[in-house]
Amino acid sequence: MNKYEKMSEYIKNSWIKAIKKRDSHADFVLPYDYIPPCIDGVLIDLYYWDTYFTNLGLYLDGFARYSFQNIENLKYCLHKFGCVPNMCRKDGADYASQPPLLVFMVKDYYEYSKDLNWLKDSVEALELEYEFWMTKRIAPNGLNHYGTNFDFAKHGFDIRPYAERVGLDISDWDYDRKLACAINHISEGESGEDHTPRFDLVASEINQIDLNSYLYGFERNMFEFYNLIGKDGSIWEERANKRLTLINKYCFDEESGVYFDYNYKTDKRTGIYCAACYLPFVFGISENADALQRINEKLVYAHGVVSCQDIHSKGKHYQWGFPNAWPPHNYWAYTANKKLGLKETAADIRRKWLDNVSTEFEKSGKIYEKYDGVAGGKATVNEYGLPEMLGWTAGTYQVFYNEQKSEE
């Protein structure tokens, strides 16, 4: 058995160890037991966007039941809070949501189960989530942005822990600047990338290309869901077409052919190459292979796809920046290249990720939440330590491993 097989078998045998009881929090009992990102430690709540990638591995390893239960728990929280919270516990929605991937989890489970009644119920939940994003996270230009639910006036705030975490000197900051930083801090958390240099401390003022790509995919999938359950889906087609027009207007850089984040306050694209730039290819917004290759040239390194180009951070350190390689980013990069027919590049990304994760596992016997895409091995740029992982690292690994096996 080679190292790739050993890694895959370890993951398959570990899912059962990660199961947490529905009443793990006595003050917030979920409908079902669930599988969180980690077997133990601090990340044992059900986190929102992590769950999409976890579920991919659960299907492959024969644990579809827990994919279903994870989804149902997220739907329960959505109905309770009006958004899917970043983590499923009593105070989970006090701060923020996370990237809106529930619609894609629903699609995956429907394709597995073909349960039309379940899909109808799920569509009602997804309509509620869409309302949240379109009322609470909408910019004046019609595109969306990450933000926060937190009531700063009621609860106050202290940005010192955040400043220490990323290396900010706030000694001479006034109240307004600290408040703006606090808003950015939680908005970055809602993006899932806590924290990243790509937003330059103004996350809530950015139309993120990943978020708007997700929502375009959301609208396209809801069009399909409506048709499946016998409803007129034309409103969703109109919404998707409107979003596509706005994405092309604000996020598309004609010179490079790349879609970037857009600052709607300064009326400028950021021009920063980051893994979010892969999302327009994943969701059919772009089919420009030359533009995709430009992104690959900036982000694909010897041991994986890095989260962001190497930006001089002026003493700050961001774990969702260079040289870290995270599972979701490698998954989206692989998917984008595969969809556009860049098979050699897709296979190269897949091989690098499998090799990096399994080689580190051979040395340490552990799976981590992030890795070093340049030097290889576990990540060395960490804001809070390096948790031992299962979750999305295991899920993306199993997807890559199974697809590699099928091509051999």
C-alpha positions as CSV (number, residue, x, y, z in Angstrom):
1,M,0.0,0.0,0.0
2,N,1.6,3.3,-1.1
3,K,1.4,6.6,0.9
4,Y,-1.6,7.8,-1.0
5,E,-3.6,4.7,-0.3
6,K,-2.6,4.8,3.4
7,M,-3.7,8.4,3.7
8,S,-7.1,7.6,2.1
9,E,-7.7,4.6,4.3
10,Y,-6.8,6.7,7.4
11,I,-9.4,9.3,6.4
12,K,-12.1,6.7,5.7
13,N,-11.5,5.1,9.1
14,S,-11.5,8.5,10.9
15,W,-14.9,9.9,9.9
16,I,-16.7,7.9,12.6
17,K,-14.3,9.2,15.3
18,A,-15.3,12.8,14.4
19,I,-19.1,12.3,15.0
20,K,-20.5,14.7,17.6
21,K,-23.8,14.4,19.3
22,R,-26.7,16.7,18.5
23,D,-26.7,17.9,22.1
24,S,-23.0,18.6,22.3
25,H,-24.1,22.1,23.4
26,A,-26.8,21.7,26.0
27,D,-28.1,25.2,25.3
28,F,-28.4,24.6,21.5
29,V,-29.5,21.1,20.5
30,L,-29.4,20.3,16.8
31,P,-31.8,18.0,15.0
32,Y,-29.0,15.5,14.2
33,D,-25.6,14.3,15.1
34,Y,-23.0,15.8,12.9
35,I,-19.4,15.7,11.6
36,P,-17.4,18.9,12.3
37,P,-14.0,20.0,10.9
38,C,-12.0,18.3,13.6
39,I,-12.1,15.1,15.7
40,D,-11.3,17.1,18.8
41,G,-9.9,20.5,19.8
42,V,-11.5,23.9,19.3
43,L,-13.1,23.3,15.9
44,I,-15.7,20.8,16.9
45,D,-18.8,22.8,16.1
46,L,-20.5,22.4,12.7
47,Y,-19.0,25.3,10.6
48,Y,-20.8,26.5,7.5
49,W,-18.5,26.5,4.4
50,D,-16.2,23.8,5.8
51,T,-19.1,21.4,5.6
52,Y,-19.4,21.5,1.8
53,F,-15.9,20.0,1.4
54,T,-16.4,17.6,4.3
55,N,-19.6,16.3,2.7
56,L,-17.7,15.6,-0.6
57,G,-15.5,13.1,1.3
58,L,-18.4,11.6,3.2
59,Y,-20.2,10.6,0.0
60,L,-17.1,9.0,-1.4
61,D,-16.5,7.0,1.8
62,G,-20.0,5.7,2.3
63,F,-21.2,8.2,4.9
64,A,-23.9,10.0,2.9
65,R,-26.2,9.8,5.9
66,Y,-23.9,12.3,7.7
67,S,-23.9,14.6,4.7
68,F,-27.7,14.7,4.9
69,Q,-27.5,15.3,8.7
70,N,-25.0,18.1,8.3
71,I,-27.2,19.8,5.7
72,E,-30.3,19.4,7.9
73,N,-28.5,21.0,10.8
74,L,-27.5,23.9,8.6
75,K,-31.1,24.3,7.4
76,Y,-32.3,24.2,11.0
77,C,-29.9,27.1,11.9
78,L,-31.0,29.0,8.8
79,H,-34.6,28.9,9.9
80,K,-33.7,29.8,13.4
81,F,-31.4,32.8,12.7
82,G,-32.4,34.0,9.2
83,C,-29.0,33.1,7.9
84,V,-26.7,30.1,8.0
85,P,-24.4,31.0,10.9
86,N,-20.6,30.6,10.6
87,M,-20.9,27.9,13.2
88,C,-23.9,26.0,14.6
89,R,-24.3,27.1,18.2
90,K,-26.4,29.4,20.3
91,D,-24.3,32.5,19.4
92,G,-23.3,31.3,16.0
93,A,-25.1,34.0,14.0
94,D,-24.2,36.9,16.3
95,Y,-21.2,37.8,14.2
96,A,-21.6,36.6,10.6
97,S,-22.5,33.9,8.1
98,Q,-20.0,32.3,5.8
99,P,-19.7,31.7,2.0
100,P,-23.2,30.6,0.7
101,L,-22.5,27.0,-0.3
102,L,-25.6,25.4,1.1
103,V,-27.3,25.5,-2.3
104,F,-24.4,23.3,-3.7
105,M,-24.7,20.9,-0.7
106,V,-28.4,20.6,-1.5
107,K,-27.6,19.9,-5.1
108,D,-25.1,17.2,-4.2
109,Y,-27.5,15.4,-1.9
110,Y,-30.5,15.6,-4.3
111,E,-28.3,14.1,-7.0
112,Y,-27.5,11.3,-4.6
113,S,-31.0,10.7,-3.2
114,K,-33.4,11.9,-6.0
115,D,-35.7,12.9,-3.1
116,L,-38.0,15.5,-4.7
117,N,-40.0,16.2,-1.5
118,W,-36.8,16.9,0.3
119,L,-35.7,19.2,-2.5
120,K,-38.9,21.2,-2.2
121,D,-38.3,21.7,1.5
122,S,-34.7,22.7,0.9
123,V,-35.8,25.2,-1.8
124,E,-37.8,27.0,0.8
125,A,-34.8,27.2,3.1
126,L,-32.6,28.4,0.3
127,E,-35.1,31.2,-0.6
128,L,-34.6,32.4,3.0
129,E,-30.9,32.4,2.7
130,Y,-31.0,34.3,-0.6
131,E,-33.1,37.0,1.0
132,F,-30.5,37.4,3.7
133,W,-27.7,38.0,1.2
134,M,-29.8,40.3,-1.0
135,T,-31.1,42.5,1.9
136,K,-28.2,42.4,4.4
137,R,-25.2,42.2,2.1
138,I,-26.0,44.2,-0.9
139,A,-23.9,47.1,-2.2
140,P,-25.3,50.2,-4.0
141,N,-24.1,48.9,-7.4
142,G,-26.2,45.7,-7.0
143,L,-23.4,43.3,-6.3
144,N,-22.9,41.6,-2.9
145,H,-20.2,41.9,-0.2
146,Y,-19.3,40.1,3.0
147,G,-20.3,41.9,6.2
148,T,-21.3,41.4,9.8
149,N,-24.3,40.9,12.0
150,F,-22.6,42.2,15.1
151,D,-24.2,45.1,17.1
152,F,-21.2,47.2,17.9
153,A,-23.2,49.9,19.6
154,K,-24.8,47.4,21.9
155,H,-21.9,45.2,22.7
156,G,-18.9,47.3,22.2
157,F,-15.7,45.9,20.7
158,D,-12.0,45.3,21.3
159,I,-9.7,44.9,18.3
160,R,-6.6,44.3,20.3
161,P,-6.8,40.4,19.9
162,Y,-7.2,40.8,16.2
163,A,-4.4,43.4,16.0
164,E,-2.1,41.0,17.8
165,R,-3.2,38.1,15.7
166,V,-2.2,39.7,12.4
167,G,0.5,42.1,13.6
168,L,-1.2,45.5,13.4
169,D,0.1,48.5,15.3
170,I,-3.0,50.3,16.6
171,S,-1.4,52.5,19.2
172,D,-2.3,55.8,17.5
173,W,-5.7,54.8,16.1
174,D,-8.8,56.8,16.9
175,Y,-12.3,55.3,17.6
176,D,-13.5,55.5,14.1
177,R,-10.5,53.7,12.7
178,K,-10.8,51.0,15.3
179,L,-14.5,50.6,14.5
180,A,-13.8,50.3,10.8
181,C,-11.1,47.7,11.6
182,A,-13.6,45.7,13.8
183,I,-16.1,45.7,10.9
184,N,-13.4,44.5,8.6
185,H,-12.3,41.8,11.0
186,I,-15.7,40.1,11.1
187,S,-16.4,40.7,7.4
188,E,-13.2,38.8,6.7
189,G,-14.5,36.1,9.0
190,E,-17.7,35.9,6.9
191,S,-15.6,35.4,3.8
192,G,-14.1,32.3,5.5
193,E,-10.6,33.8,5.0
194,D,-9.8,35.1,8.4
195,H,-7.6,36.7,7.7
196,T,-6.3,37.8,4.2
197,P,-4.3,40.6,2.6
198,R,-6.6,40.7,-0.4
199,F,-9.1,43.0,1.3
200,D,-6.6,45.5,2.7
201,L,-8.6,46.0,5.9
202,V,-11.8,47.1,4.0
203,A,-13.6,43.7,3.4
204,S,-17.1,45.2,3.7
205,E,-16.4,47.7,0.9
206,I,-15.4,45.0,-1.6
207,N,-17.6,43.2,-4.1
208,Q,-15.8,39.9,-3.7
209,I,-15.5,37.8,-6.9
210,D,-15.9,34.6,-5.0
211,L,-19.1,35.7,-3.2
212,N,-20.7,36.9,-6.4
213,S,-19.7,33.8,-8.3
214,Y,-21.2,31.7,-5.6
215,L,-24.4,33.7,-5.8
216,Y,-24.5,33.4,-9.6
217,G,-24.2,29.7,-9.1
218,F,-26.9,29.9,-6.4
219,E,-29.3,31.6,-8.9
220,R,-28.5,29.2,-11.7
221,N,-29.1,26.2,-9.4
222,M,-32.4,27.7,-8.1
223,F,-33.6,28.0,-11.7
224,E,-32.9,24.2,-12.1
225,F,-34.5,23.4,-8.7
226,Y,-37.7,25.4,-9.5
227,N,-38.1,23.5,-12.8
228,L,-37.6,20.1,-11.0
229,I,-40.3,20.9,-8.4
230,G,-42.7,22.2,-11.1
231,K,-42.4,25.9,-10.5
232,D,-41.6,28.7,-12.9
233,G,-37.9,29.4,-12.5
234,S,-37.7,32.4,-14.8
235,I,-37.2,34.8,-11.9
236,W,-34.0,33.0,-11.0
237,E,-32.8,33.1,-14.6
238,E,-33.4,36.9,-14.7
239,R,-31.5,37.3,-11.4
240,A,-28.5,35.3,-12.7
241,N,-28.4,37.3,-16.0
242,K,-28.5,40.6,-14.0
243,R,-25.7,39.5,-11.8
244,L,-23.6,38.3,-14.8
245,T,-24.0,41.8,-16.3
246,L,-22.9,43.4,-13.1
247,I,-19.9,41.1,-12.6
248,N,-18.8,41.8,-16.1
249,K,-19.2,45.5,-15.6
250,Y,-17.3,45.8,-12.3
251,C,-15.1,42.8,-11.8
252,F,-13.8,42.0,-15.3
253,D,-10.4,43.3,-16.3
254,E,-10.3,43.5,-20.0
255,E,-6.5,43.6,-20.4
256,S,-5.9,40.4,-18.5
257,G,-9.2,38.7,-19.0
258,V,-9.3,38.0,-15.2
259,Y,-12.1,38.8,-12.8
260,F,-11.0,40.6,-9.7
261,D,-12.5,41.8,-6.4
262,Y,-14.0,45.3,-6.9
263,N,-13.9,48.1,-4.3
264,Y,-17.3,49.8,-4.7
265,K,-16.3,52.7,-2.5
266,T,-13.2,53.7,-4.6
267,D,-14.7,52.4,-7.9
268,K,-11.6,50.3,-8.6
269,R,-10.8,46.6,-9.1
270,T,-8.1,45.5,-6.7
271,G,-6.1,43.7,-9.3
272,I,-4.9,41.2,-6.7
273,Y,-4.5,37.6,-7.9
274,C,-6.0,35.3,-5.3
275,A,-7.7,31.9,-5.3
276,A,-11.1,33.6,-5.5
277,C,-10.2,34.5,-9.1
278,Y,-10.8,30.8,-10.0
279,L,-14.5,30.9,-9.1
280,P,-15.8,32.6,-12.3
281,F,-14.4,29.5,-14.2
282,V,-16.0,27.1,-11.8
283,F,-19.4,28.6,-12.2
284,G,-19.4,29.2,-16.0
285,I,-18.9,33.0,-15.9
286,S,-15.7,32.7,-17.9
287,E,-14.3,30.2,-20.4
288,N,-11.1,32.2,-21.1
289,A,-8.3,29.6,-20.9
290,D,-5.6,32.2,-21.4
291,A,-6.9,34.2,-18.4
292,L,-7.0,31.0,-16.3
293,Q,-3.4,30.3,-17.2
294,R,-2.4,33.8,-16.0
295,I,-3.9,33.0,-12.7
296,N,-2.2,29.6,-12.6
297,E,1.1,31.3,-13.3
298,K,0.6,33.6,-10.2
299,L,-0.7,31.0,-7.8
300,V,0.4,27.4,-8.6
301,Y,3.6,26.6,-6.8
302,A,5.7,23.5,-6.2
303,H,3.4,22.1,-3.5
304,G,0.0,23.5,-4.2
305,V,-2.1,26.5,-5.0
306,V,-1.4,29.4,-2.7
307,S,-4.3,31.5,-1.4
308,C,-3.0,34.9,-2.6
309,Q,-0.1,36.3,-4.6
310,D,3.0,37.4,-2.6
311,I,1.9,40.8,-1.3
312,H,4.3,42.8,0.8
313,S,2.3,42.9,4.1
314,K,4.4,45.6,5.9
315,G,4.9,43.5,9.0
316,K,1.4,41.9,9.0
317,H,1.0,38.2,8.7
318,Y,-2.1,36.6,7.2
319,Q,-2.8,32.9,7.3
320,W,-5.0,33.2,4.1
321,G,-2.1,34.7,2.2
322,F,1.2,33.7,0.7
323,P,2.6,31.0,1.0
324,N,-0.2,29.0,2.5
325,A,-2.2,26.5,0.5
326,W,-5.7,25.7,1.8
327,P,-7.9,22.8,0.8
328,P,-10.9,24.8,-0.6
329,H,-8.6,26.9,-2.8
330,N,-6.8,23.9,-4.2
331,Y,-10.2,22.3,-4.8
332,W,-11.5,25.3,-6.7
333,A,-8.3,25.7,-8.7
334,Y,-8.4,22.1,-9.7
335,T,-12.1,22.3,-10.6
336,A,-11.6,25.4,-12.7
337,N,-8.8,23.9,-14.7
338,K,-10.7,20.6,-15.2
339,K,-13.8,22.4,-16.4
340,L,-11.9,24.4,-19.0
341,G,-10.2,21.3,-20.3
342,L,-6.7,22.2,-19.0
343,K,-6.2,18.6,-18.0
344,E,-2.5,18.6,-17.5
345,T,-2.7,21.6,-15.2
346,A,-5.6,20.1,-13.3
347,A,-3.7,16.8,-12.8
348,D,-0.6,18.7,-11.7
349,I,-2.6,20.6,-9.0
350,R,-4.2,17.3,-7.9
351,R,-0.8,15.5,-7.7
352,K,0.8,18.4,-5.8
353,W,-2.0,18.4,-3.2
354,L,-2.1,14.7,-2.7
355,D,1.7,14.5,-2.4
356,N,1.9,17.4,0.0
357,V,-0.8,16.1,2.4
358,S,0.3,12.5,2.3
359,T,4.0,13.3,2.7
360,E,3.3,15.4,5.7
361,F,1.1,12.6,7.1
362,E,4.0,10.1,6.7
363,K,6.2,12.4,8.8
364,S,3.8,13.5,11.5
365,G,0.8,11.1,11.4
366,K,-1.5,14.2,11.2
367,I,-3.7,16.0,8.8
368,Y,-3.7,19.8,9.0
369,E,-6.1,22.6,8.1
370,K,-3.5,24.2,5.8
371,Y,-0.1,23.6,4.2
372,D,2.8,25.5,2.7
373,G,2.4,25.6,-1.0
374,V,6.0,26.8,-1.7
375,A,8.2,24.8,0.6
376,G,5.8,21.9,1.2
377,G,4.7,20.4,4.5
378,K,2.4,21.9,7.2
379,A,1.9,25.7,7.1
380,T,4.4,27.9,9.0
381,V,2.4,31.1,8.7
382,N,-0.3,30.7,11.4
383,E,-2.3,33.3,13.3
384,Y,-3.5,30.9,16.0
385,G,-1.5,27.7,15.8
386,L,-2.2,24.9,13.5
387,P,-5.1,22.6,14.2
388,E,-5.1,19.0,13.4
389,M,-7.8,18.6,10.9
390,L,-10.2,16.2,9.2
391,G,-13.0,18.1,7.6
392,W,-12.2,19.9,4.3
393,T,-8.6,18.6,4.1
394,A,-9.9,15.0,4.2
395,G,-12.8,15.8,1.9
396,T,-10.7,17.4,-0.8
397,Y,-8.0,14.7,-0.5
398,Q,-10.6,11.9,-1.1
399,V,-12.0,13.7,-4.1
400,F,-8.5,14.1,-5.6
401,Y,-7.5,10.6,-4.7
402,N,-10.6,8.9,-6.2
403,E,-10.3,11.0,-9.4
404,Q,-6.7,10.1,-9.8
405,K,-7.4,6.4,-9.3
406,S,-10.2,6.5,-11.9
407,E,-7.7,7.9,-14.5
408,E,-5.0,5.3,-13.9
